[in-house]
Amino acid sequence: MPEKENMIIGRNPVREALRSGTPIDTLYISQGSGGLSEIVELAREQNAVIKTVNDQKLSQMADGGAHQGVIAFGAVASYASLEDLLAVSAKKGTKPFLIICDEIEDPHNLGAIIRTAETAGADGVIIPKRRSAALTPTVYKTSAGAASWLPVARVPNLGAAIDQLKKAGVWIYGTDMNGELYTNTRFDDGGVALVIGSEGNGMSRLIREKCDFLVKLPMMGRITSLNASVAAGIFMYEVVRQRNA
């Protein structure tokens, strides 16, 4: 369930929020409700996720209040485009350094990754439009405000985004237990995009196949995996170490 502190209920409030440019993350509309075409079109222009649900679901989300067939959830910051992220390094005169989150659904993990990425000097974070935590208040709070400084791009197709990064000269490094030890991998030879897989399943098969390199951390104990945000931080600072060497 999305966080209610950034919920907007009713046709006029949602319409005016969209018209004013308020960042909208997800729009919920009731099945069979008419007169919502303008709201839906405005939400599409913002690249918001649009979900059709039954009236009972909307009533539950609104705690029984009058929702008029539509509820929106705002984002705490506007999403950037992939071009925006690539422009960051171009402006700095450095090689791109990006973090790709492959279906990181825990908002605390996403917030922690954004926080570390900002402190490590990354140019931005990329998340998929579906099956991912979004820029919610929890993500913002966990990022310690880094979400205000580090651009986050939300893309409809992560595979297509990776293809675009490759055309821009960015190497894709997937984090996978079957990869090469991270300290034996060169991260200072061009643009870098680190792919951090989901908490339970790691990277999806398609995304793994699109990676140029697979890298891993040494696991010395009985537990064979780390929290996604902890692992991401180790990989990020290895990139920083090598670039500053």
N, C-alpha and C positions, 0 to 999 in steps of 0.2 A: 504494500500500500504506500503510495507517495506521501510525503510529509505535508500535513494539513496546514502548517504555518505559512506555506506559500500557495495556498489554494484560492482560486477565484471562482465564484459560483454565480451562474445566471447569464443570460444572453447579453444584456447591456454591459455589465462589468467586464465580461470576457472580450466582447467586441471592442470596447474602448481601450482595454489593456493592449490588445493587438494593434489597434490603430496608433497608439501612442509609442509603439516600439518597445514596450515592456517585454523582456526576454521570456518567452513561453517555452517550457520544456515539453509538456504533454497535454494534449487536448482530448477529453473524453466526451463523446456525444452519444445520445440515446438512440437505439435502433428505431427507425421509423419517424423520428422527429423531423418536421419540416421547417423551412425558413432558416436553415443554418448554413446555407451555401456561402454567404459572405464570410462568416466566421471560419469555416473550413478553408476557404481560399486564402485568407489572411494567415492562418496557421501554417499552411503549406509554404507560403512565401517566406516564413520564418524558419522553415525546415523543422518544425515541431513534429513530434510523434503524434499521430492521430489514431485513437482507438475507439471502436464502436462497441458499446456495452448495453446491457438491458437497463430498463428504468429502475429496477430494484437495486442494481449495483450503484447507480448514481445516487439514489436515495440513501443508501448505506454510507457512501462517501460523504454526503452532505449532512449526515446525522439526522435525516428526516426532513431537512429544510427544503424549501422550494428551489429547485435547480434549473427548471425550464429546459431540461434536456441537454445541458452543457456545463461542464466543469473543466477548468484549466489549472495547470500547476506551473507556476513561474520558475525560471532558473535564477540562480543568484548572480549570474554574469552572462553576457552574450557569448555565443559560440563564435569561434574564428573559423576561417576557411583553411584548407590545406595550403593554399597560396600565401595566406597571411603568415603561416608558420615558417614557410620557406623564405619569406621576405625578411624574417628576423635575422637569420644568419647572413643574408645578403647585405643587409644594412650594417651589420657588425664587421663584415669582411672575414667571417670565419666559415668553417665547414658546418653544415647542418648537424644538429644534435637533437634528436626527437625521441619521444617515448610513445610506443604504441601499446595500448591496453586492450588485449583480446578477451572481451567478455568478463571484465572485472566487475562483478555485480555487488560487491560489498562496498557501500559508500565510505566506510572508514578506511578501507584499503585504497580506494581511489583518491581520497583526500590526502592520505599519507604519501602516496606516490607523487601527487602534484606538489606537495610541500618539499619533498626531497628533490624532485626535478628542478624546482625553482632555485633551491639553494645550490644545486650542482651546476647551474648555468645552462640547463637545457633550453631549447628554443620553444618548446611547446609539447603538449600531450595530445594524442589522437585516440578517440574512443569511437566505437560503432554506435549507430543510431538505435539498434535493437540489442537486447540482452546485455545491457551494461548499466552501471550506476550513472546517474546524470549529475549535473551541477546543482545539487540540492543544498539546503542549509547545513545538513550533516557533513557533506563533502567540504563545504566552505569552512565550517568550524574545524574539522579535522586537518584541513590544509593550513591552519593557523593564518588564514588570510592570503596564502600564496595564490589561491584561485583568482584573486583580484589582479595579480601581476603576471601570471603565466598564462598565455593563450591556450585554450582547449578547443580543438576542432572535433566536431561530431560528424562522422561520415556515414552515408547510407550503405556503403560496401567497403569493408576493410581491405579485401583483396585488390579492388580497383585502386584504392588509395596507395597501397604498397607499390602497385605497378607505376603509379604516377611518381612516387618518390624515387623509384629506380631510374626513371627517365631523367630525373633531376640530379642523378649522380649520387644517390644515397644508398649505402650498403645496408641490408636488412639483417640484423642479428637476432635470431630467435633464442629464447632461453628454454633449454630442454635437457633433461637428465641424460640423454644419449649424445649430447654434444661434446665439443672439445672443452677442456678445462679453460676457464675464462682467463686465467693468467698466461696461458699460452696463445692467446688470440690477439691479433693486432687490431686496435680500435682507433689508431691515430693515422690511418692511411686514406682518409676521405670522410665523407658524410656518414653519420651513424644514426640508425633508427633501431632502438632496442624494443623487442616485442616481449611483453610480460603477459603470460598466459593466465587463465582464470584460476581461481582459488582451488577448485576441485579437480579440473580436468586438464589444466595446462593449455597450451595452444591448440586450436582446432587443426584438423588435418590439412585443410586447404591453406591456412596461413603458414603452417610448418613447411609445406612444400614450396611456398614462395620465398622462404628465407634464403639468403645467400650463405649464411653461416649459422650453426647451432652451437651454443656455448652453455656450460654448466658450472655449478659451484661444487666444490668437494664436500661430500657428506661423510663426516667422520663418526657419527653416532648411530644409534638405532633408528632414529627418525630420518626419513629419506627426503624430506621436503621442508622448505621454509615458507613462512607467511609471504604472500606475493609482494607486499610493500617492502618487507625487509630484504628479500632477494633483489628487488628492483634497485634499492639503494646501494647494495654492494656492486652490482653491475655498473650503475651510473658513475660511481666514484672510481671505478677502474678506468672508465673512459676519461674521466677528469685527470687521473694520475698519469695515464699515458700521454694525453695531450699536453700536459704541463712538464713532462719529463725533458 
